[in-house]
Amino acid sequence: MNQPEPPQPVPARGILTIPQPNLVTSLTESFGLSRGLAVAVLAICSLLLVGAGFFFVHSAPPGTITITSGPEGSLFYTNACKYAALLRAQGVNLKILPSRGSLENLQRLANGNVPVDVGFVQGGVTNETASQLVSLGSVAYQPLLVFYRGGTVETLAGMAGRRLAIGPPGSGTRNLVLTLLKANGIQSGGTNRFLDWDAPTAAQGLLAGNVDAVFLMGEDASAAIMRQLLLAPDIQLLNFPQAEAYTRRFSYLSVLKLPQGGIDFGKNIPAHDIYLIGPTVELIARPALHPALSDLLLQAAREVHGKPSLLQHKGEFPAPLEHDIPLSDDATRFYKSGSGFFYRHLPFWLASMTSRILVAFVPMVVILIPILRSIPHLYRWRNQTRIYRWYRALLALERELLKEPDAARRQTLHKRLDEIEREVNKLKVPAFLADQFYSLRSHITLVRELASPKPSQ
């Protein structure tokens, strides 16, 4: 016997289904915006968000920068290696590009086709090609050490007629030595012989007697070479009794004193105070260097060069000393107030991300919030004004109806009431003003009832 099929459920009827509003509708109903205005607000917010995101991504500091240093083994190169180790600990790779010295470093920085960002340049070698560069300040003194053989030489002028190793082309040493020798009336030719040897070759030549004097600076000579010559028994270090006069003639030079016994107390080397001259070494960069990397480099410079030595006091460098190249705005800020709060208390990558978030998104929020908050008020005021306009017309009409005894005139006023009702029914108002809209319509009905003649008892 077949069992009857169970009855199928009958779909419920008369149940109201409320559609879920989309984002535009939500803005329209929640903030009282027209659909067009809501779309415009969403478009503007989206564009600002995209712009902020683009700025956030493209304002990130590069993960790799390049420093042009000096010959391998020189103090410039050694210091660059120390910088690289400190930056590596912060997640930034510092590539070291060896060079012949300050002049080549300056030329590389001035040439936009050479991929370098920063470099060591001694004061006094700048020229018109450096007009677009900026300085991060001076990081150390760069003494000029003049080693020679033979009897004691009282002044630099006593080097006339000798074989002199003045440094290779492209070095700041050579540039400074030629300037100083010219000021003493010594030029190449005749009995004067200038040799373009690098520091190791010049030092070995002096020890072997193949050259009479060598000029060395930290940009192209290592500390080991200088110490070797300082301790050599037949080699002397030139004293500059005219050091003060040199600094008056050449403003980028400083007077430096190597104190008696500073090299070796036991052997009393040097046997007396020796006055030296030399420029400061500046950290020169391209203007496009990221501000965060500028701070990071100066922090590294403070770690590397801030310690005391024979020629400087603790904390003397880095310093906001500039010569021909102006100090950058980022460096000026660093010397005045140090690194930013986030860079002092957070890892570099996190501090960079936090700073960029603040710069990219916070201003957008600060600007948008007052604007977005004011738009609904303005829109509400505009729509309420439309409703209030009909309320004013309704109030005026009601007063006339209650006071008008003439039937024909009252008929005309009733037609005006019908017109008001038709116009009100055409109004398009947002959902948040629905209560006022329906109140207006009910009040129109109320006025119609009050103005209608009462039925006789």
Sine and cosine of phi, psi and omega as CSV:
sin_phi,cos_phi,sin_psi,cos_psi,sin_omega,cos_omega
0.00,0.00,0.82,-0.57,-0.06,-1.00
-0.95,0.30,0.71,-0.70,0.06,-1.00
-1.00,0.10,0.68,-0.73,0.03,-1.00
-0.91,0.40,0.60,-0.80,0.02,-1.00
-0.92,0.39,0.63,-0.78,0.03,-1.00
-0.89,0.45,0.59,-0.81,0.00,-1.00
-0.89,0.45,0.65,-0.76,0.05,-1.00
-0.98,0.22,0.62,-0.78,0.02,-1.00
-0.90,0.43,0.70,-0.71,0.02,-1.00
-1.00,0.08,0.79,-0.61,0.02,-1.00
-0.85,0.52,0.69,-0.72,0.02,-1.00
-0.92,0.39,0.66,-0.76,0.01,-1.00
-0.91,-0.42,0.42,-0.91,0.10,-1.00
0.99,0.16,0.11,0.99,0.05,-1.00
-1.00,0.05,0.82,-0.57,-0.05,-1.00
-0.98,0.22,0.83,-0.56,0.06,-1.00
-0.98,-0.20,0.88,-0.48,-0.03,-1.00
-1.00,-0.09,0.89,-0.46,-0.02,-1.00
-0.91,0.40,0.59,-0.81,0.04,-1.00
-0.98,0.20,0.78,-0.62,-0.05,-1.00
-0.96,0.29,0.56,-0.83,0.13,-0.99
-0.99,0.10,-0.08,-1.00,-0.10,-1.00
-0.90,0.43,-0.65,0.76,0.01,-1.00
-0.90,0.44,-0.70,0.71,0.02,-1.00
-0.89,0.45,-0.63,0.77,0.03,-1.00
-0.88,0.48,-0.69,0.72,0.05,-1.00
-0.89,0.45,-0.66,0.75,-0.02,-1.00
-0.89,0.46,-0.70,0.71,-0.07,-1.00
-0.99,0.16,-0.56,0.83,-0.08,-1.00
-0.99,0.15,-0.65,0.76,-0.10,-0.99
-0.96,-0.29,-0.07,1.00,0.04,-1.00
0.97,0.26,0.61,0.79,0.01,-1.00
-0.98,-0.21,0.51,-0.86,0.14,-0.99
-0.95,0.32,0.29,-0.96,-0.05,-1.00
-0.88,0.48,-0.69,0.73,0.02,-1.00
-0.88,0.47,-0.68,0.73,0.00,-1.00
-0.92,0.38,-0.61,0.79,0.03,-1.00
-0.89,0.45,-0.67,0.74,0.05,-1.00
-0.89,0.46,-0.66,0.75,0.01,-1.00
-0.90,0.44,-0.68,0.73,0.02,-1.00
-0.89,0.46,-0.70,0.72,0.02,-1.00
-0.89,0.46,-0.64,0.77,0.00,-1.00
-0.91,0.42,-0.68,0.73,0.00,-1.00
-0.90,0.43,-0.71,0.70,0.01,-1.00
-0.88,0.48,-0.64,0.77,0.01,-1.00
-0.91,0.42,-0.68,0.74,0.02,-1.00
-0.90,0.44,-0.67,0.74,0.02,-1.00
-0.90,0.43,-0.62,0.78,0.01,-1.00
-0.92,0.40,-0.67,0.75,0.04,-1.00
-0.90,0.44,-0.68,0.73,0.03,-1.00
-0.89,0.46,-0.67,0.74,0.03,-1.00
-0.90,0.44,-0.65,0.76,0.04,-1.00
-0.90,0.43,-0.65,0.76,0.04,-1.00
-0.88,0.47,-0.71,0.71,0.02,-1.00
-0.90,0.44,-0.65,0.76,-0.02,-1.00
-0.87,0.50,-0.69,0.73,-0.03,-1.00
-0.95,0.32,-0.72,0.69,-0.12,-0.99
-0.99,0.12,-0.18,0.98,0.05,-1.00
-1.00,-0.05,0.04,1.00,0.02,-1.00
-0.93,0.38,0.66,-0.75,0.04,-1.00
-0.91,0.40,0.59,-0.81,0.02,-1.00
-0.90,0.43,0.49,-0.87,-0.01,-1.00
-0.99,0.15,-0.21,0.98,-0.02,-1.00
-0.68,-0.73,0.74,-0.67,0.13,-0.99
-0.74,-0.67,0.26,-0.96,-0.08,-1.00
-0.84,-0.54,0.71,-0.70,0.07,-1.00
-0.91,-0.42,0.72,-0.69,0.11,-0.99
-1.00,-0.09,0.84,-0.54,-0.24,-0.97
-0.95,-0.31,-1.00,-0.05,-0.05,-1.00
-0.15,-0.99,-0.11,-0.99,0.02,-1.00
-0.88,0.47,0.52,-0.86,0.05,-1.00
-0.85,0.52,0.74,-0.68,-0.03,-1.00
0.99,-0.12,-0.29,0.96,0.01,-1.00
-0.96,0.27,0.23,-0.97,0.05,-1.00
-0.89,0.45,-0.59,0.81,0.05,-1.00
-0.86,0.52,-0.73,0.69,-0.03,-1.00
-0.92,0.38,-0.66,0.75,0.02,-1.00
-0.88,0.48,-0.69,0.72,0.02,-1.00
-0.91,0.41,-0.61,0.79,0.04,-1.00
-0.88,0.47,-0.61,0.79,0.05,-1.00
-0.90,0.43,-0.61,0.79,0.04,-1.00
-0.91,0.40,-0.65,0.76,0.07,-1.00
-0.85,0.52,-0.71,0.70,-0.06,-1.00
-0.87,0.49,-0.65,0.76,0.00,-1.00
-0.91,0.42,-0.65,0.76,-0.01,-1.00
-0.93,0.36,-0.65,0.76,0.01,-1.00
-0.94,0.33,-0.54,0.84,0.01,-1.00
-0.90,0.44,-0.57,0.82,0.03,-1.00
-0.91,0.41,-0.34,0.94,0.03,-1.00
-0.98,-0.18,0.13,0.99,0.06,-1.00
1.00,0.06,0.24,0.97,0.01,-1.00
-0.91,-0.42,0.75,-0.66,0.00,-1.00
-1.00,-0.05,0.86,-0.51,0.03,-1.00
-0.96,-0.27,0.94,-0.33,0.04,-1.00
-0.99,0.11,0.68,-0.74,-0.04,-1.00
-0.96,-0.29,0.83,-0.56,0.02,-1.00
-0.93,-0.37,0.97,-0.26,-0.02,-1.00
-0.88,0.47,0.44,-0.90,0.00,-1.00
-0.55,-0.84,0.01,-1.00,0.06,-1.00
-1.00,0.07,-0.19,0.98,0.04,-1.00
0.55,-0.83,-0.32,-0.95,-0.16,-0.99
-0.88,0.48,-0.69,0.72,-0.04,-1.00
-0.88,0.47,-0.70,0.71,0.02,-1.00
-0.92,0.39,-0.60,0.80,0.06,-1.00
-0.86,0.51,-0.70,0.72,-0.01,-1.00
-0.90,0.43,-0.67,0.74,0.01,-1.00
-0.90,0.44,-0.63,0.78,0.02,-1.00
-0.91,0.42,-0.69,0.73,-0.01,-1.00
-0.91,0.42,-0.59,0.81,-0.02,-1.00
-0.97,0.24,-0.35,0.94,-0.02,-1.00
-1.00,-0.05,0.95,-0.32,-0.05,-1.00
-0.90,0.44,-0.24,0.97,-0.01,-1.00
-0.99,0.10,-0.18,0.98,0.01,-1.00
-1.00,-0.06,0.82,-0.58,-0.08,-1.00
-0.98,0.20,0.95,0.31,0.10,-1.00
-0.79,-0.62,0.44,-0.90,-0.04,-1.00
-0.90,-0.43,-0.51,0.86,-0.11,-0.99
-0.44,-0.90,0.37,-0.93,-0.01,-1.00
-0.26,-0.97,0.29,-0.96,0.05,-1.00
-1.00,0.02,0.77,-0.64,0.02,-1.00
-0.66,-0.75,0.80,-0.60,0.03,-1.00
-0.98,0.18,0.54,-0.84,0.00,-1.00
-0.87,0.48,0.56,-0.83,0.06,-1.00
0.99,-0.14,-0.10,1.00,-0.02,-1.00
-0.96,-0.28,0.02,1.00,-0.06,-1.00
-0.95,0.31,0.39,-0.92,0.02,-1.00
-0.52,-0.86,-0.20,-0.98,-0.08,-1.00
-0.91,0.41,-0.35,0.94,0.01,-1.00
-0.94,0.34,-0.25,0.97,-0.06,-1.00
-0.99,-0.12,0.20,0.98,-0.11,-0.99
-0.91,0.40,-0.39,0.92,-0.03,-1.00
-0.99,-0.15,0.13,0.99,-0.01,-1.00
-0.99,-0.13,0.24,-0.97,0.03,-1.00
-0.77,-0.63,0.41,-0.91,0.01,-1.00
-0.96,-0.26,0.62,-0.79,0.14,-0.99
-0.99,-0.13,0.12,0.99,0.01,-1.00
0.95,-0.31,0.10,-1.00,0.02,-1.00
-1.00,-0.01,0.62,-0.78,-0.08,-1.00
-0.91,-0.43,-0.22,0.98,-0.02,-1.00
-0.14,-0.99,0.30,-0.95,0.21,-0.98
-0.99,0.14,0.52,-0.85,0.01,-1.00
-0.83,-0.55,0.99,0.11,-0.05,-1.00
-0.94,0.35,0.58,-0.82,0.12,-0.99
-1.00,-0.05,0.89,-0.46,0.00,-1.00
-0.96,-0.27,0.84,-0.54,-0.01,-1.00
-0.92,-0.39,0.95,-0.31,0.03,-1.00
-0.99,-0.17,0.65,-0.76,-0.04,-1.00
-0.54,-0.84,0.29,-0.96,0.06,-1.00
-0.95,-0.30,0.30,-0.95,0.10,-1.00
1.00,-0.05,-0.30,-0.95,-0.05,-1.00
-0.91,0.40,0.27,-0.96,-0.06,-1.00
-0.89,0.45,0.74,-0.68,0.07,-1.00
-0.97,-0.26,0.81,-0.58,-0.09,-1.00
-0.98,0.20,-0.65,0.76,-0.05,-1.00
-0.67,-0.74,0.14,-0.99,0.00,-1.00
-0.90,0.43,-0.48,0.88,0.03,-1.00
-0.88,0.48,-0.38,0.92,0.01,-1.00
-0.95,0.32,-0.08,1.00,0.04,-1.00
-0.99,0.11,0.00,1.00,-0.01,-1.00
-0.89,0.45,0.63,-0.78,0.05,-1.00
0.98,0.18,0.25,0.97,-0.04,-1.00
-0.90,-0.44,0.23,-0.97,0.09,-1.00
-1.00,0.06,0.88,-0.48,-0.13,-0.99
-0.85,-0.53,0.79,-0.61,0.11,-0.99
-1.00,-0.05,0.96,-0.29,-0.17,-0.99
-0.98,-0.22,0.07,1.00,0.01,-1.00
0.98,-0.22,0.41,-0.91,-0.05,-1.00
-0.97,0.24,0.39,-0.92,0.09,-1.00
-0.86,0.52,0.60,-0.80,-0.03,-1.00
1.00,-0.06,-0.11,0.99,-0.01,-1.00
-0.99,-0.11,0.51,-0.86,0.09,-1.00
-0.94,0.34,-0.45,0.89,0.04,-1.00
-0.85,0.52,-0.78,0.63,-0.02,-1.00
-0.87,0.50,-0.68,0.73,-0.01,-1.00
-0.87,0.49,-0.72,0.70,0.00,-1.00
-0.93,0.37,-0.68,0.73,-0.04,-1.00
-0.89,0.46,-0.69,0.73,0.02,-1.00
-0.88,0.48,-0.63,0.78,0.03,-1.00
-0.90,0.44,-0.71,0.71,-0.04,-1.00
-0.94,0.34,-0.65,0.76,0.02,-1.00
-0.90,0.43,-0.64,0.77,0.03,-1.00
-0.89,0.45,-0.62,0.79,0.04,-1.00
-0.90,0.43,-0.36,0.93,0.03,-1.00
-0.98,-0.20,0.19,0.98,0.05,-1.00
0.97,0.23,0.36,0.93,-0.02,-1.00
-0.94,-0.34,0.88,-0.48,0.03,-1.00
-0.73,-0.68,0.33,-0.94,-0.04,-1.00
-0.91,0.42,0.60,-0.80,0.01,-1.00
0.89,-0.45,0.31,-0.95,-0.02,-1.00
0.92,0.38,-0.78,-0.63,0.01,-1.00
-0.99,0.13,-0.19,0.98,0.02,-1.00
-1.00,0.03,0.75,-0.66,0.00,-1.00
-0.78,-0.63,0.88,-0.48,0.00,-1.00
-0.98,-0.19,0.73,-0.68,-0.03,-1.00
-0.90,-0.44,0.75,-0.66,-0.05,-1.00
-1.00,-0.04,0.78,0.62,-0.05,-1.00
-1.00,0.05,0.50,-0.87,0.13,-0.99
-0.98,0.21,0.12,-0.99,-0.15,-0.99
-0.88,0.48,-0.75,0.66,0.00,-1.00
-0.87,0.49,-0.67,0.75,0.00,-1.00
-0.91,0.41,-0.67,0.74,-0.01,-1.00
-0.90,0.43,-0.67,0.75,-0.01,-1.00
-0.89,0.45,-0.71,0.71,0.02,-1.00
-0.92,0.40,-0.60,0.80,0.05,-1.00
-0.90,0.44,-0.61,0.79,0.02,-1.00
-0.93,0.37,-0.68,0.73,0.01,-1.00
-0.90,0.43,-0.55,0.84,-0.01,-1.00
-1.00,0.07,-0.13,0.99,0.00,-1.00
0.99,0.10,0.25,0.97,0.00,-1.00
-1.00,0.06,-0.10,0.99,0.02,-1.00
-0.54,-0.84,0.48,-0.88,-0.08,-1.00
-1.00,0.00,-0.50,0.87,-0.03,-1.00
-0.44,-0.90,0.52,-0.86,0.05,-1.00
-0.77,-0.64,0.57,-0.82,0.04,-1.00
-0.93,-0.36,0.86,-0.51,-0.06,-1.00
-0.80,-0.60,0.58,-0.82,0.11,-0.99
-0.65,-0.76,0.28,-0.96,-0.07,-1.00
-0.90,0.43,-0.31,0.95,-0.03,-1.00
-0.94,0.34,-0.42,0.91,-0.04,-1.00
-0.77,-0.63,-0.02,1.00,-0.01,-1.00
-0.83,-0.56,0.54,-0.84,0.03,-1.00
-1.00,0.03,0.33,-0.95,0.05,-1.00
-0.89,0.46,-0.54,0.84,-0.01,-1.00
-0.91,0.42,-0.66,0.75,0.02,-1.00
-0.90,0.43,-0.70,0.71,-0.01,-1.00
-0.89,0.45,-0.68,0.74,0.01,-1.00
-0.92,0.40,-0.60,0.80,0.04,-1.00
-0.86,0.51,-0.68,0.73,0.00,-1.00
-0.96,0.28,-0.56,0.83,0.03,-1.00
-0.90,0.43,-0.53,0.85,-0.04,-1.00
-1.00,-0.05,-0.17,0.99,-0.01,-1.00
-0.92,0.38,0.73,-0.68,-0.12,-0.99
-0.93,0.37,-0.50,0.87,-0.08,-1.00
-0.99,-0.14,0.12,0.99,-0.07,-1.00
-0.93,-0.37,0.70,-0.72,0.03,-1.00
-0.90,-0.45,0.42,-0.91,0.05,-1.00
-0.96,-0.27,0.81,-0.59,-0.07,-1.00
-0.92,0.39,0.77,-0.64,0.12,-0.99
-1.00,0.00,0.62,-0.79,0.00,-1.00
-0.95,-0.31,0.99,0.11,0.04,-1.00
-0.91,0.41,-0.31,0.95,0.02,-1.00
-0.99,-0.10,0.36,0.93,-0.11,-0.99
-0.82,0.57,-0.70,0.71,-0.01,-1.00
-0.87,0.49,-0.63,0.77,0.00,-1.00
-0.92,0.40,-0.61,0.79,0.04,-1.00
-0.88,0.47,-0.65,0.76,-0.01,-1.00
-0.93,0.37,-0.45,0.89,0.06,-1.00
-0.96,0.28,-0.57,0.82,0.01,-1.00
-0.98,0.21,-0.65,0.76,-0.05,-1.00
-0.87,-0.50,0.98,-0.21,-0.17,-0.98
-0.91,0.41,-0.33,0.94,-0.02,-1.00
-0.99,0.14,-0.07,1.00,0.01,-1.00
-1.00,-0.05,0.43,-0.90,0.05,-1.00
-0.79,-0.62,0.43,-0.90,0.10,-1.00
-1.00,0.03,0.79,-0.61,-0.02,-1.00
-0.82,-0.57,0.62,-0.79,-0.01,-1.00
-0.88,-0.48,0.83,-0.55,0.13,-0.99
-1.00,-0.05,0.95,-0.32,-0.15,-0.99
-0.95,0.31,0.46,-0.89,0.03,-1.00
-0.84,0.55,0.74,-0.67,0.00,-1.00
0.97,0.24,0.09,1.00,-0.07,-1.00
-0.91,0.41,-0.49,0.87,0.00,-1.00
-1.00,0.09,-0.70,0.72,-0.03,-1.00
-0.49,-0.87,0.92,-0.38,-0.01,-1.00
-0.92,0.40,-0.67,0.74,-0.07,-1.00
-0.90,0.43,-0.67,0.74,0.00,-1.00
-1.00,-0.04,0.01,1.00,-0.01,-1.00
0.79,0.61,0.84,0.54,0.03,-1.00
-0.91,-0.41,0.84,-0.54,-0.11,0.99
-0.96,0.29,0.32,-0.95,-0.07,-1.00
-0.97,0.24,-0.21,0.98,0.03,-1.00
-0.42,-0.91,0.24,-0.97,0.05,-1.00
-0.87,0.48,0.70,-0.72,0.03,-1.00
-0.87,-0.49,0.79,-0.61,0.03,-1.00
-1.00,-0.07,0.75,-0.66,-0.01,-1.00
-0.85,-0.52,0.24,-0.97,0.13,-0.99
-0.80,-0.60,0.40,-0.92,0.04,-1.00
0.07,-1.00,0.40,-0.92,0.06,-1.00
-1.00,0.09,0.07,-1.00,0.19,-0.98
-1.00,-0.05,0.37,-0.93,0.08,-1.00
-0.99,-0.12,0.81,-0.59,0.02,-1.00
-0.97,-0.23,0.54,-0.84,0.12,-0.99
-1.00,-0.08,0.96,-0.27,-0.09,-1.00
-0.98,-0.21,0.65,-0.76,-0.05,-1.00
-0.68,-0.73,0.25,-0.97,0.15,-0.99
-0.99,0.16,0.49,-0.87,-0.05,-1.00
-0.87,0.49,-0.39,0.92,-0.05,-1.00
-0.98,0.18,0.01,1.00,0.00,-1.00
-0.85,0.52,0.76,-0.65,-0.05,-1.00
-0.88,0.47,0.68,-0.73,-0.01,-1.00
-0.83,0.56,-0.61,0.79,0.01,-1.00
-0.91,0.42,-0.60,0.80,0.02,-1.00
-0.96,0.28,-0.52,0.85,0.11,-0.99
-0.87,0.50,-0.72,0.69,0.04,-1.00
-0.89,0.45,-0.65,0.76,-0.04,-1.00
-0.91,0.42,-0.65,0.76,0.03,-1.00
-0.91,0.41,-0.63,0.77,0.01,-1.00
-0.94,0.33,-0.54,0.84,0.11,-0.99
-0.91,0.42,-0.65,0.76,0.06,-1.00
-0.91,0.42,-0.65,0.76,0.03,-1.00
-0.88,0.47,-0.62,0.78,0.03,-1.00
-0.91,0.43,-0.61,0.80,0.01,-1.00
-0.95,0.32,-0.64,0.77,-0.08,-1.00
-0.99,0.16,-0.69,0.73,-0.16,-0.99
-0.97,-0.26,-0.04,1.00,-0.08,-1.00
-0.99,0.13,-0.06,1.00,-0.04,-1.00
-0.99,0.12,0.43,-0.90,0.02,-1.00
-0.95,0.31,0.47,-0.88,0.05,-1.00
-0.52,-0.86,-0.10,-1.00,-0.01,-1.00
-0.88,0.47,-0.46,0.89,-0.13,-0.99
-0.92,-0.39,0.03,1.00,-0.02,-1.00
-0.48,-0.88,0.36,-0.93,0.02,-1.00
-1.00,-0.05,0.27,-0.96,0.03,-1.00
-0.90,0.44,0.71,-0.70,0.03,-1.00
0.97,0.24,0.13,0.99,-0.02,-1.00
-0.95,0.30,-0.48,0.88,0.02,-1.00
-0.78,-0.63,0.44,-0.90,-0.06,1.00
-0.94,0.35,0.40,-0.92,-0.07,-1.00
-0.64,-0.77,0.49,-0.87,-0.01,-1.00
-0.98,0.20,0.82,0.57,0.04,-1.00
-0.99,-0.15,0.81,-0.58,-0.01,-1.00
-0.78,-0.62,0.40,-0.91,0.03,-1.00
-0.87,-0.49,-0.99,-0.14,-0.03,-1.00
-1.00,0.02,-0.35,0.94,-0.05,-1.00
-0.97,-0.23,0.81,-0.58,-0.08,-1.00
-0.94,0.35,0.47,-0.88,0.05,-1.00
-0.94,0.33,0.68,-0.73,0.01,-1.00
-0.94,0.33,0.38,-0.93,0.03,-1.00
-0.89,0.46,-0.61,0.79,0.01,-1.00
-0.91,0.41,-0.65,0.76,0.03,-1.00
-0.92,0.38,-0.64,0.77,0.03,-1.00
-0.86,0.51,-0.69,0.72,0.05,-1.00
-0.89,0.46,-0.65,0.76,-0.02,-1.00
-0.89,0.46,-0.70,0.72,-0.03,-1.00
-0.93,0.36,-0.46,0.89,0.00,-1.00
-0.99,0.14,-0.68,0.74,-0.13,-0.99
-0.76,-0.65,0.02,1.00,0.00,-1.00
0.97,0.23,-0.21,-0.98,0.02,-1.00
-0.94,0.35,0.34,-0.94,0.04,-1.00
-0.90,0.43,0.25,-0.97,-0.07,-1.00
-0.83,0.55,-0.73,0.69,-0.06,-1.00
-0.91,0.40,-0.62,0.79,-0.03,-1.00
-0.95,0.30,-0.34,0.94,0.05,-1.00
-0.99,0.13,-0.44,0.90,-0.16,-0.99
-0.87,-0.48,-0.13,0.99,-0.04,-1.00
-0.81,-0.59,0.38,-0.93,0.16,-0.99
-0.84,0.54,0.45,-0.89,-0.13,-0.99
-0.82,0.57,-0.73,0.69,-0.07,-1.00
-0.90,0.44,-0.64,0.77,-0.01,-1.00
-0.95,0.31,-0.63,0.77,0.04,-1.00
-0.89,0.45,-0.65,0.76,0.02,-1.00
-0.90,0.44,-0.70,0.71,-0.01,-1.00
-0.90,0.43,-0.68,0.73,0.00,-1.00
-0.89,0.45,-0.69,0.73,0.00,-1.00
-0.89,0.46,-0.65,0.76,-0.01,-1.00
-0.94,0.34,-0.56,0.83,0.08,-1.00
-0.89,0.46,-0.70,0.72,0.01,-1.00
-0.90,0.45,-0.65,0.76,-0.04,-1.00
-0.96,0.29,-0.62,0.78,-0.12,-0.99
-0.99,0.12,-0.66,0.75,-0.19,-0.98
-0.96,-0.28,-0.56,0.83,-0.04,-1.00
-0.88,0.47,-0.74,0.67,0.04,-1.00
-0.85,0.52,-0.60,0.80,0.02,-1.00
-0.88,0.47,-0.69,0.72,0.01,-1.00
-0.91,0.41,-0.69,0.73,-0.03,-1.00
-0.88,0.48,-0.60,0.80,-0.01,-1.00
-0.98,0.19,-0.67,0.74,-0.11,-0.99
-0.95,0.30,-0.61,0.79,-0.08,-1.00
-0.86,0.52,-0.77,0.63,0.04,-1.00
-0.88,0.48,-0.60,0.80,0.00,-1.00
-0.92,0.40,-0.74,0.68,-0.02,-1.00
-0.91,0.42,-0.56,0.83,0.02,-1.00
-0.95,0.31,-0.49,0.87,-0.02,-1.00
-0.99,0.17,-0.49,0.87,-0.04,-1.00
-0.86,0.50,-0.75,0.66,0.02,-1.00
-0.86,0.51,-0.63,0.78,0.02,-1.00
-0.89,0.45,-0.68,0.73,0.02,-1.00
-0.91,0.41,-0.67,0.74,0.00,-1.00
-0.92,0.39,-0.64,0.77,0.05,-1.00
-0.88,0.48,-0.71,0.70,0.00,-1.00
-0.87,0.50,-0.65,0.76,-0.02,-1.00
-0.90,0.43,-0.71,0.70,-0.02,-1.00
-0.95,0.32,-0.62,0.79,0.04,-1.00
-0.91,0.42,-0.56,0.83,0.05,-1.00
-0.88,0.47,-0.62,0.79,0.03,-1.00
-0.91,0.41,-0.66,0.75,0.02,-1.00
-0.93,0.36,-0.69,0.72,-0.01,-1.00
-0.89,0.45,-0.51,0.86,0.02,-1.00
-0.89,0.47,-0.66,0.75,0.02,-1.00
-0.96,0.28,-0.50,0.87,0.10,-1.00
-0.90,0.44,-0.67,0.74,0.02,-1.00
-0.89,0.46,-0.68,0.74,0.03,-1.00
-0.90,0.44,-0.62,0.78,0.00,-1.00
-0.92,0.39,-0.66,0.75,0.02,-1.00
-0.89,0.46,-0.69,0.72,0.01,-1.00
-0.90,0.44,-0.65,0.76,0.00,-1.00
-0.92,0.39,-0.63,0.77,0.00,-1.00
-0.88,0.47,-0.68,0.73,0.00,-1.00
-0.88,0.47,-0.65,0.76,0.00,-1.00
-0.92,0.39,-0.66,0.75,-0.01,-1.00
-0.89,0.45,-0.66,0.75,-0.04,-1.00
-0.95,0.32,-0.40,0.92,-0.05,-1.00
-0.99,-0.16,-0.25,0.97,-0.13,-0.99
-1.00,0.05,0.90,-0.44,0.01,-1.00
-1.00,0.05,-0.37,0.93,-0.10,-1.00
-0.96,0.26,0.78,-0.62,-0.07,-1.00
-0.92,0.39,-0.67,0.75,0.00,-1.00
-0.89,0.45,-0.67,0.74,0.01,-1.00
-0.91,0.40,-0.60,0.80,0.02,-1.00
-0.92,0.40,-0.56,0.83,0.05,-1.00
-0.89,0.46,-0.65,0.76,0.04,-1.00
-0.89,0.45,-0.65,0.76,0.01,-1.00
-0.92,0.40,-0.57,0.82,0.06,-1.00
-0.90,0.43,-0.61,0.79,0.06,-1.00
-0.90,0.45,-0.63,0.78,0.06,-1.00
-0.89,0.45,-0.60,0.80,0.05,-1.00
-0.90,0.43,-0.62,0.78,0.05,-1.00
-0.89,0.45,-0.64,0.77,0.02,-1.00
-0.90,0.43,-0.66,0.75,0.03,-1.00
-0.87,0.49,-0.68,0.74,-0.02,-1.00
-0.90,0.43,-0.65,0.76,0.01,-1.00
-0.90,0.43,-0.69,0.72,-0.02,-1.00
-0.92,0.39,-0.62,0.78,0.03,-1.00
-0.90,0.43,-0.64,0.77,-0.01,-1.00
-0.91,0.42,-0.35,0.94,0.03,-1.00
-0.99,0.13,-0.23,0.97,-0.05,-1.00
-0.89,0.46,0.63,-0.77,0.14,-0.99
-0.92,-0.39,0.93,-0.37,-0.05,-1.00
-0.86,-0.52,0.48,-0.88,0.05,-1.00
-0.93,0.37,0.28,-0.96,-0.08,-1.00
-0.88,0.47,-0.53,0.85,-0.07,-1.00
-0.95,0.32,-0.22,0.98,0.06,-1.00
-0.96,-0.29,0.23,0.97,-0.04,-1.00
-0.87,0.49,-0.60,0.80,-0.02,-1.00
-0.89,0.46,-0.67,0.74,0.02,-1.00
-0.94,0.35,-0.58,0.82,0.00,-1.00
-0.91,0.42,-0.74,0.67,0.00,-1.00
-0.94,0.35,-0.51,0.86,0.09,-1.00
-0.90,0.44,-0.66,0.75,0.03,-1.00
-0.88,0.48,-0.69,0.73,-0.01,-1.00
-0.91,0.41,-0.65,0.76,0.03,-1.00
-0.93,0.38,-0.55,0.84,0.03,-1.00
-0.94,0.33,-0.52,0.86,0.10,-0.99
-0.89,0.46,-0.70,0.71,0.04,-1.00
-0.88,0.47,-0.66,0.76,0.01,-1.00
-0.89,0.47,-0.68,0.73,0.02,-1.00
-0.90,0.43,-0.63,0.78,0.01,-1.00
-0.88,0.47,-0.65,0.76,-0.01,-1.00
-0.93,0.36,-0.66,0.75,0.00,-1.00
-0.91,0.42,-0.55,0.83,-0.08,-1.00
-1.00,0.03,-0.18,0.98,0.00,-1.00
-0.98,0.22,0.55,-0.84,0.01,-1.00
-0.91,0.40,0.65,-0.76,-0.02,-1.00
-0.97,0.26,0.66,-0.75,0.04,-1.00
-0.93,0.38,0.61,-0.79,-0.03,-1.00
-0.94,0.33,0.56,-0.83,-0.02,-1.00
-0.97,0.26,0.00,0.00,0.00,0.00
